[in-house]
Amino acid sequence: MGSLKRPPALAVGQRVRFEGQVRGGLEVTAQAAVLEDAETPHRVVALIDLFETADFEILFQPERMPLPASGLLETFAPEVMKRALWWEEHILEVLHGLPPDVEPGTPPRPGYGPGTSVTSRQKTKAAELAALGHEIKSGAVGLRRRRYTEDGLVGPARLVDHRSVRKRKEFGDAPDAVVAAMRQAIKEGVETSTRNGSYLIWRTGEILRENGGDPAELPSRRTLYRLLDRLTAGTHTTGSAVTRRSTAHGAAAPFGELTVSAPGEVMQIDSTPLDVMVRLDDGVVGKVELTGMIDVASRTLTAAVLRPTTKSVDASVLLARTVTPELMRPGWIDALKMSRSVLPHRRLLTIDERLEHAAAKPVIVPEMIVCDHGKVFVSHNFRASCRFLEIDFQPTHKGSPFEKGHIKKMLCSVATMFAQFLRGYTGRNTDHRGRHPEEENLWSLPELQELLDEWIVAHWQNRPHEGLRDPDHPGRLFTPNQKYAALVVLPCEVGDAAGGWLPFQRSVSAVVIVVVQPLRERFAAFGF
């Protein structure tokens, strides 16, 4: 059986053999190629016909030379540059079989045509230059060819005059051993508490001594401080420890924001302490942790779980609540039903009959979940749940909370828009804490969980979000429910309105008023 091979790839500038002629590629599209022709200015040939021709062959492929550093070229003397340009013409003929700036259709000279190797062309060039009075061997021609391929025009220029370019040391006169010791001292301080420059200089001397170096090699303190500034630029070595760890453990390559266009394409999960005192099952007063999951495309808070201490099973419970409908609870008003919301209830009901009694919150199945390296999320239990549901598990880089900024911002919003209205609110730290919040009329954990679920459906899903804007009208904000409806259906199909976006806007504003008012009454019933 014959072996498989990739089809040929043709690019602009390549020279090919076709129908007995050597032609250059002028233009290449997905279906055809424009080639040079001896009788006409050009010839258009279908790629399938070109590749199936018996004598088709790609002869010479132009190599892209690196751009020379202009600062280096300016350091060469004019006679050195003249000599390097002379060498460039000969090197290009060795590489491509043709000298630069030849007329289209010019055939290669004898010894440089099709079927010749680079080594044979180097020997031909060396013999040609020897006949002109330049005594040089083929190995020297090969050396200049390799330098030109690696460094561009700077390579042959350096071979002409080694003294023209003097490479300056990156850190001046500081010995390499001192630079290496200071780098190690800076690296040791990534995970430790923040220290100032004097400690790092002292530690540099200790490392130098431990490695068998001579402390006398240390330059003056002023030079060491300048070296420290160079090595710690942008690393926050003497600044915030959190920012330093985030910078050190972040991605080395350029990074950007994921573009999402569908619900569930990217979802983020995280956990944080809730700034509220709660009465636990045994009557003890304590704080609980909030674990939530948010959909990046629609900003839908798909589920939130309160636990005294979050465990791996709680993350799996959160995932289960994300993929199942939120059923209406006793005491919730009819305005919270999905059938009364802007969500495409009729279309979704044909997919899952359980949505008949569901609350106005979308059911979103994740395709990818982004999380940090907390033990709860990297546990075998949560990973197994993701594998069972065929969900891509994507942990962030260590110490890089900005890579899941949507869930971080959502958890902060829960504190400002929900937790501070509750009895037993403690504030975000001791500076913001009042006197004896644990003595207030506190909620029990089940009561607080039910109130949080109602707040998500009533307030969060119907609140205009700054990150959800109409592309055609940037001044208009979407709610999470509106954004979800816009991503899964056409505008004229949203809700029960048949008139497009205008009735849709009016119905949403009315629903928000009907939904938020009962929540205010429930808060007032507890004395605030």
C-alpha positions as CSV (number, residue, x, y, z in Angstrom):
1,M,0.0,0.0,0.0
2,G,1.4,3.4,-0.9
3,S,2.3,5.9,1.8
4,L,0.2,9.0,2.4
5,K,1.7,12.4,1.9
6,R,0.6,16.0,2.2
7,P,-0.6,17.8,-0.9
8,P,1.8,20.4,-2.2
9,A,1.5,23.9,-0.9
10,L,2.0,26.8,-3.3
11,A,2.8,30.3,-2.2
12,V,3.4,33.6,-3.9
13,G,7.1,34.0,-5.0
14,Q,7.8,30.3,-5.4
15,R,9.1,29.0,-8.8
16,V,7.5,25.9,-10.2
17,R,8.0,23.7,-13.2
18,F,4.7,23.5,-15.3
19,E,4.3,22.2,-18.9
20,G,8.0,22.3,-19.5
21,Q,8.6,25.9,-18.3
22,V,9.9,27.4,-15.1
23,R,7.3,29.9,-13.9
24,G,7.0,32.2,-10.9
25,G,3.9,32.3,-8.7
26,L,2.2,35.8,-8.9
27,E,-1.0,35.1,-7.0
28,V,-2.5,32.1,-5.2
29,T,-6.2,31.7,-4.2
30,A,-8.2,28.8,-2.8
31,Q,-9.1,27.5,-6.2
32,A,-6.5,28.8,-8.7
33,A,-3.0,30.2,-9.2
34,V,-1.7,33.0,-11.4
35,L,1.7,32.0,-13.0
36,E,4.2,33.7,-15.2
37,D,4.0,32.7,-18.9
38,A,6.4,33.2,-21.8
39,E,3.7,34.1,-24.3
40,T,1.2,36.1,-22.2
41,P,1.6,38.4,-19.2
42,H,0.2,35.7,-16.9
43,R,-1.7,32.5,-16.9
44,V,-4.5,31.3,-14.5
45,V,-4.4,27.6,-13.7
46,A,-6.8,25.7,-11.4
47,L,-4.9,24.2,-8.5
48,I,-6.3,20.7,-9.0
49,D,-5.1,20.8,-12.7
50,L,-1.7,22.3,-11.6
51,F,-1.0,19.6,-8.9
52,E,-2.1,16.7,-11.2
53,T,0.2,17.7,-14.0
54,A,2.9,15.1,-14.6
55,D,5.9,17.5,-14.7
56,F,4.7,19.8,-11.8
57,E,7.4,20.5,-9.3
58,I,8.1,23.2,-6.8
59,L,11.7,24.2,-7.5
60,F,12.8,27.0,-5.3
61,Q,11.1,28.5,-2.3
62,P,12.1,31.9,-1.2
63,E,13.3,32.1,2.4
64,R,12.2,35.0,4.6
65,M,15.3,36.7,5.9
66,P,15.3,38.2,9.4
67,L,15.0,42.0,9.4
68,P,18.4,43.5,10.3
69,A,18.7,45.7,13.4
70,S,19.0,49.2,12.0
71,G,21.1,50.2,15.0
72,L,23.7,47.5,14.2
73,L,23.8,48.4,10.5
74,E,24.6,52.0,11.4
75,T,27.8,50.9,13.3
76,F,29.4,49.4,10.2
77,A,31.8,51.5,8.0
78,P,30.6,52.3,4.5
79,E,33.2,50.0,2.8
80,V,32.1,47.1,5.1
81,M,28.4,47.6,4.1
82,K,29.4,47.8,0.4
83,R,31.3,44.5,0.7
84,A,28.3,42.9,2.6
85,L,25.9,44.0,-0.1
86,W,28.2,42.4,-2.7
87,W,28.1,39.2,-0.8
88,E,24.3,39.3,-0.5
89,E,23.9,39.1,-4.3
90,H,26.0,35.9,-4.5
91,I,24.3,34.4,-1.4
92,L,20.8,34.9,-2.9
93,E,21.9,33.1,-6.1
94,V,23.1,30.2,-4.0
95,L,19.9,30.1,-2.0
96,H,17.3,30.5,-4.8
97,G,19.2,29.7,-8.1
98,L,18.7,33.3,-9.4
99,P,20.3,36.6,-8.5
100,P,18.1,39.3,-7.2
101,D,16.3,41.8,-9.4
102,V,16.3,39.6,-12.5
103,E,13.6,39.8,-15.2
104,P,10.6,37.5,-14.7
105,G,11.1,34.3,-16.7
106,T,14.9,34.4,-16.7
107,P,16.2,30.9,-16.5
108,P,18.9,30.0,-14.0
109,R,22.5,29.9,-15.1
110,P,24.3,26.5,-15.6
111,G,25.1,25.0,-12.2
112,Y,22.2,26.8,-10.5
113,G,19.2,25.3,-12.3
114,P,16.6,22.7,-11.2
115,G,18.0,19.5,-9.7
116,T,21.0,21.2,-8.1
117,S,21.5,21.1,-4.4
118,V,22.6,24.0,-2.2
119,T,26.0,22.3,-1.6
120,S,26.6,22.0,-5.4
121,R,25.6,25.6,-5.9
122,Q,28.1,26.7,-3.2
123,K,30.9,24.8,-5.0
124,T,29.9,26.4,-8.3
125,K,29.9,29.9,-6.7
126,A,33.3,29.3,-5.1
127,A,34.8,28.2,-8.4
128,E,33.2,31.2,-10.1
129,L,34.6,33.7,-7.6
130,A,38.1,32.0,-7.8
131,A,38.1,32.6,-11.5
132,L,37.4,36.3,-10.8
133,G,40.4,36.5,-8.5
134,H,38.6,36.0,-5.1
135,E,40.3,33.0,-3.5
136,I,37.6,31.5,-1.4
137,K,36.5,27.9,-0.6
138,S,33.0,26.5,-0.8
139,G,32.9,26.1,3.0
140,A,33.4,29.9,3.4
141,V,30.5,30.5,1.0
142,G,28.4,28.1,3.1
143,L,29.4,30.0,6.3
144,R,28.2,33.3,4.8
145,R,25.0,31.7,3.6
146,R,24.2,30.4,7.1
147,R,25.0,33.7,8.8
148,Y,22.8,35.5,6.2
149,T,20.0,33.1,6.9
150,E,20.3,33.6,10.7
151,D,21.0,37.4,11.0
152,G,20.3,38.9,7.6
153,L,22.7,41.4,6.2
154,V,24.4,41.8,9.6
155,G,25.8,38.2,9.3
156,P,28.1,38.8,6.3
157,A,29.0,42.3,7.6
158,R,30.3,40.8,10.8
159,L,32.4,38.3,8.9
160,V,33.9,41.3,6.9
161,D,34.8,43.3,10.0
162,H,34.6,41.7,13.5
163,R,35.4,45.0,15.2
164,S,32.5,46.9,13.8
165,V,30.0,45.7,16.3
166,R,30.8,45.6,19.9
167,K,28.2,43.9,22.1
168,R,27.6,45.8,25.3
169,K,26.9,43.9,28.4
170,E,23.3,44.0,29.5
171,F,24.0,44.9,33.1
172,G,27.2,47.0,32.7
173,D,30.2,46.1,34.7
174,A,28.4,43.9,37.3
175,P,29.9,40.4,37.3
176,D,27.8,37.6,36.0
177,A,28.0,35.8,39.4
178,V,26.5,38.8,41.2
179,V,23.7,39.1,38.6
180,A,22.9,35.4,39.0
181,A,22.9,35.6,42.8
182,M,20.6,38.6,42.8
183,R,18.2,36.8,40.4
184,Q,18.1,33.9,42.9
185,A,17.4,36.3,45.8
186,I,14.5,37.9,43.9
187,K,13.1,34.5,43.0
188,E,13.2,33.3,46.7
189,G,11.1,36.3,47.7
190,V,8.1,35.5,45.4
191,E,6.2,33.4,48.0
192,T,7.6,35.0,51.1
193,S,6.6,38.3,52.8
194,T,7.6,41.5,51.2
195,R,11.1,42.8,52.1
196,N,13.0,45.9,50.9
197,G,16.0,46.4,48.7
198,S,18.6,46.3,51.5
199,Y,17.5,42.8,52.5
200,L,17.8,41.6,48.8
201,I,21.3,43.1,48.5
202,W,22.3,41.3,51.8
203,R,20.8,38.1,50.5
204,T,22.7,38.5,47.2
205,G,26.0,38.6,49.2
206,E,25.0,35.5,51.2
207,I,24.1,33.5,48.0
208,L,27.4,34.5,46.4
209,R,29.3,33.3,49.5
210,E,27.3,30.0,49.6
211,N,28.2,29.3,45.9
212,G,31.9,29.7,46.6
213,G,32.2,33.2,45.2
214,D,34.2,36.1,46.6
215,P,32.1,38.7,48.4
216,A,34.8,41.2,47.2
217,E,33.2,40.9,43.8
218,L,30.2,42.9,44.9
219,P,30.2,46.3,43.4
220,S,29.3,49.5,45.3
221,R,25.8,49.7,47.0
222,R,24.8,52.4,44.5
223,T,25.6,50.0,41.6
224,L,23.8,47.2,43.4
225,Y,20.7,49.3,43.8
226,R,20.7,50.2,40.1
227,L,21.1,46.5,39.3
228,L,18.2,45.7,41.6
229,D,16.0,48.3,39.9
230,R,16.8,46.7,36.5
231,L,16.1,43.1,37.6
232,T,12.9,43.9,39.6
233,A,11.2,46.1,37.0
234,G,7.5,45.1,36.8
235,T,7.8,42.3,39.3
236,H,6.5,44.1,42.5
237,T,9.4,42.5,44.5
238,T,9.2,45.3,47.1
239,G,5.4,45.9,46.7
240,S,2.2,44.0,47.1
241,A,2.8,40.3,47.8
242,V,-0.5,39.3,46.1
243,T,0.4,41.2,42.9
244,R,4.0,39.8,43.0
245,R,2.7,36.2,43.2
246,S,0.2,36.9,40.4
247,T,2.8,38.3,38.2
248,A,5.3,35.5,38.9
249,H,2.9,32.7,38.2
250,G,1.1,34.3,35.3
251,A,1.4,33.2,31.7
252,A,4.7,34.1,30.1
253,A,3.1,34.4,26.6
254,P,0.8,37.3,25.7
255,F,-2.8,36.6,26.8
256,G,-6.2,38.0,26.0
257,E,-9.8,37.7,26.8
258,L,-11.9,34.7,25.6
259,T,-14.6,35.7,23.2
260,V,-17.8,34.0,23.9
261,S,-21.0,34.0,21.8
262,A,-23.2,31.4,23.3
263,P,-24.6,30.5,26.8
264,G,-22.5,27.9,28.5
265,E,-19.5,28.3,26.2
266,V,-17.3,29.5,29.1
267,M,-18.5,29.4,32.8
268,Q,-16.5,30.4,35.9
269,I,-16.8,29.0,39.4
270,D,-15.3,30.3,42.7
271,S,-15.9,30.4,46.4
272,T,-15.6,33.1,49.1
273,P,-16.7,33.8,52.7
274,L,-20.1,35.5,52.9
275,D,-19.9,38.6,55.1
276,V,-22.9,37.7,57.2
277,M,-23.3,35.9,60.6
278,V,-25.6,32.9,60.3
279,R,-27.3,30.7,62.9
280,L,-26.2,27.2,62.1
281,D,-28.1,23.9,62.7
282,D,-26.6,23.4,66.2
283,G,-27.5,26.9,67.3
284,V,-23.9,28.1,67.0
285,V,-23.4,31.5,65.3
286,G,-20.8,31.5,62.5
287,K,-20.0,32.5,59.0
288,V,-20.6,30.5,55.8
289,E,-18.9,30.3,52.4
290,L,-20.7,31.2,49.2
291,T,-19.8,29.1,46.1
292,G,-21.3,30.3,42.8
293,M,-21.1,29.7,39.1
294,I,-21.6,32.4,36.4
295,D,-22.1,32.2,32.6
296,V,-19.7,34.6,30.9
297,A,-21.9,35.2,27.8
298,S,-25.1,36.2,29.6
299,R,-23.8,36.9,33.1
300,T,-26.4,34.5,34.5
301,L,-25.8,33.3,38.0
302,T,-26.7,29.7,37.3
303,A,-26.4,28.5,40.9
304,A,-25.2,29.6,44.4
305,V,-24.7,27.3,47.4
306,L,-24.1,28.4,51.0
307,R,-22.1,26.0,53.3
308,P,-20.3,26.3,56.6
309,T,-17.2,24.9,54.9
310,T,-17.2,24.3,51.1
311,K,-16.2,20.7,50.2
312,S,-15.8,19.0,46.8
313,V,-19.2,17.5,47.0
314,D,-20.7,21.0,47.3
315,A,-19.0,22.0,44.0
316,S,-20.7,18.9,42.4
317,V,-24.0,19.9,43.9
318,L,-23.6,23.4,42.5
319,L,-22.9,21.8,39.1
320,A,-26.1,19.7,39.4
321,R,-28.2,22.8,40.2
322,T,-26.7,24.6,37.2
323,V,-28.0,22.0,34.8
324,T,-31.5,21.5,36.4
325,P,-34.4,24.0,36.4
326,E,-35.0,26.2,39.4
327,L,-38.4,25.3,40.6
328,M,-40.9,27.8,42.0
329,R,-41.0,27.7,45.9
330,P,-44.0,28.2,48.1
331,G,-44.5,31.9,48.7
332,W,-42.8,33.1,45.5
333,I,-45.0,35.4,43.5
334,D,-46.2,34.5,40.0
335,A,-44.0,37.2,38.4
336,L,-41.0,35.0,39.1
337,K,-42.2,32.2,36.8
338,M,-40.4,31.6,33.6
339,S,-43.7,31.7,31.7
340,R,-44.0,35.4,32.9
341,S,-40.5,36.4,32.0
342,V,-38.7,37.5,28.9
343,L,-37.1,34.0,28.5
344,P,-38.3,31.9,25.5
345,H,-40.5,29.7,27.7
346,R,-42.6,28.1,24.9
347,R,-39.5,27.0,22.9
348,L,-37.7,25.7,26.0
349,L,-40.8,23.9,27.2
350,T,-40.7,21.7,24.1
351,I,-37.2,20.6,25.2
352,D,-37.8,20.0,28.9
353,E,-41.3,19.7,30.4
354,R,-40.0,20.4,33.8
355,L,-39.7,24.1,32.8
356,E,-43.5,24.4,33.1
357,H,-43.2,25.1,36.8
358,A,-39.7,26.6,36.7
359,A,-38.6,30.0,37.9
360,A,-37.3,32.8,35.6
361,K,-33.7,31.6,35.5
362,P,-32.1,30.0,32.4
363,V,-30.9,26.4,32.6
364,I,-27.4,26.4,31.1
365,V,-25.2,23.3,30.5
366,P,-21.5,24.3,30.6
367,E,-19.1,23.5,27.8
368,M,-16.0,24.8,29.7
369,I,-15.6,25.6,33.4
370,V,-12.8,27.9,34.5
371,C,-11.7,27.7,38.1
372,D,-8.7,28.3,40.3
373,H,-6.5,25.7,42.0
374,G,-8.5,25.4,45.2
375,K,-8.7,21.9,46.7
376,V,-12.5,21.9,46.2
377,F,-12.3,22.5,42.4
378,V,-9.2,20.4,41.6
379,S,-10.5,17.4,43.6
380,H,-11.2,14.1,42.0
381,N,-14.9,14.4,42.9
382,F,-15.5,17.6,40.9
383,R,-13.3,16.5,38.0
384,A,-15.3,13.3,37.8
385,S,-18.5,15.3,37.7
386,C,-17.1,17.3,34.8
387,R,-16.0,14.2,32.9
388,F,-19.5,12.6,33.4
389,L,-21.2,15.7,31.9
390,E,-18.5,16.0,29.2
391,I,-17.4,19.4,30.4
392,D,-14.0,20.8,29.7
393,F,-12.1,21.5,32.9
394,Q,-9.8,24.5,32.6
395,P,-7.9,25.7,35.7
396,T,-6.3,29.1,35.6
397,H,-2.6,29.8,36.1
398,K,-1.6,29.8,39.8
399,G,-1.9,33.2,41.5
400,S,-3.8,34.7,38.6
401,P,-7.3,35.6,39.9
402,F,-7.8,38.0,37.0
403,E,-8.2,35.1,34.7
404,K,-11.7,34.5,36.2
405,G,-12.6,38.1,36.9
406,H,-16.3,37.7,36.1
407,I,-17.0,35.4,39.0
408,K,-14.8,37.5,41.3
409,K,-16.8,40.6,40.4
410,M,-20.1,38.7,40.9
411,L,-19.1,37.6,44.4
412,C,-18.3,41.2,45.3
413,S,-21.7,42.3,43.9
414,V,-23.4,39.7,46.2
415,A,-21.8,41.5,49.2
416,T,-22.9,45.0,48.1
417,M,-26.4,44.2,46.7
418,F,-27.5,41.3,49.0
419,A,-25.4,40.7,52.1
420,Q,-25.3,44.2,53.4
421,F,-29.2,44.3,53.7
422,L,-29.2,41.3,56.0
423,R,-29.1,41.2,59.8
424,G,-25.6,40.1,61.0
425,Y,-23.7,41.8,58.2
426,T,-20.1,42.0,59.3
427,G,-18.5,44.1,56.5
428,R,-15.6,43.0,54.4
429,N,-13.0,43.4,57.2
430,T,-12.6,44.3,60.9
431,D,-12.3,48.0,60.0
432,H,-15.9,47.9,58.6
433,R,-17.4,45.6,61.3
434,G,-19.8,46.9,63.9
435,R,-20.3,46.0,67.5
436,H,-21.6,42.5,68.2
437,P,-23.3,41.6,64.9
438,E,-23.7,38.1,66.2
439,E,-26.3,39.4,68.7
440,E,-28.7,40.5,66.0
441,N,-31.8,38.6,64.8
442,L,-29.9,36.2,62.5
443,W,-31.1,34.0,59.7
444,S,-30.7,30.3,59.8
445,L,-28.7,28.7,57.0
446,P,-31.7,27.1,55.2
447,E,-33.6,30.4,55.4
448,L,-30.6,32.4,54.0
449,Q,-30.2,29.8,51.2
450,E,-33.8,30.2,50.1
451,L,-33.7,34.0,50.3
452,L,-30.5,34.0,48.2
453,D,-32.2,31.8,45.5
454,E,-35.1,34.1,45.4
455,W,-32.9,37.2,45.2
456,I,-31.0,35.7,42.2
457,V,-34.2,35.0,40.3
458,A,-35.9,38.3,41.2
459,H,-33.1,40.8,41.3
460,W,-29.9,39.6,39.7
461,Q,-31.4,38.1,36.6
462,N,-33.5,41.2,35.9
463,R,-30.9,43.8,36.7
464,P,-29.3,45.7,33.8
465,H,-25.6,44.7,33.7
466,E,-22.8,47.0,32.6
467,G,-21.0,44.2,30.8
468,L,-24.1,43.4,28.6
469,R,-24.7,46.1,26.0
470,D,-26.5,46.2,22.7
471,P,-23.8,46.3,20.0
472,D,-26.0,48.5,17.8
473,H,-26.9,50.8,20.7
474,P,-24.1,50.8,23.3
475,G,-26.1,53.1,25.6
476,R,-28.6,50.3,26.3
477,L,-27.9,47.7,28.9
478,F,-29.2,44.1,28.9
479,T,-30.3,42.1,31.9
480,P,-28.9,38.5,32.1
481,N,-32.4,37.1,31.1
482,Q,-32.6,39.5,28.2
483,K,-29.1,38.6,27.0
484,Y,-29.8,34.9,27.2
485,A,-33.0,35.4,25.2
486,A,-31.2,37.4,22.6
487,L,-28.5,34.8,22.2
488,V,-30.9,31.8,21.7
489,V,-33.9,33.3,19.8
490,L,-34.7,36.1,17.4
491,P,-35.9,39.4,18.8
492,C,-39.4,38.9,17.5
493,E,-39.7,35.6,19.4
494,V,-38.8,37.0,22.9
495,G,-41.5,36.5,25.5
496,D,-45.1,36.5,24.5
497,A,-44.9,39.9,22.7
498,A,-45.2,39.7,18.9
499,G,-44.2,43.3,18.2
500,G,-40.5,43.0,18.5
501,W,-38.2,44.8,20.9
502,L,-40.5,47.7,22.0
503,P,-43.1,45.6,23.8
504,F,-40.2,43.5,25.1
505,Q,-38.7,46.6,26.8
506,R,-42.0,47.7,28.3
507,S,-42.8,44.2,29.7
508,V,-39.3,43.9,31.3
509,S,-39.5,47.2,33.1
510,A,-42.9,46.2,34.5
511,V,-41.7,42.8,35.6
512,V,-38.7,44.3,37.5
513,I,-41.0,46.5,39.5
514,V,-43.4,43.6,40.4
515,V,-40.4,41.4,41.3
516,V,-38.3,43.7,43.4
517,Q,-41.1,45.2,45.5
518,P,-42.0,41.9,47.3
519,L,-38.4,41.4,48.2
520,R,-38.3,44.8,49.9
521,E,-41.4,43.9,51.9
522,R,-39.7,40.6,53.0
523,F,-36.6,42.5,54.1
524,A,-38.8,45.0,56.0
525,A,-40.6,42.2,57.8
526,F,-37.3,41.5,59.6
527,G,-36.9,45.1,60.8
528,F,-34.7,46.7,58.1
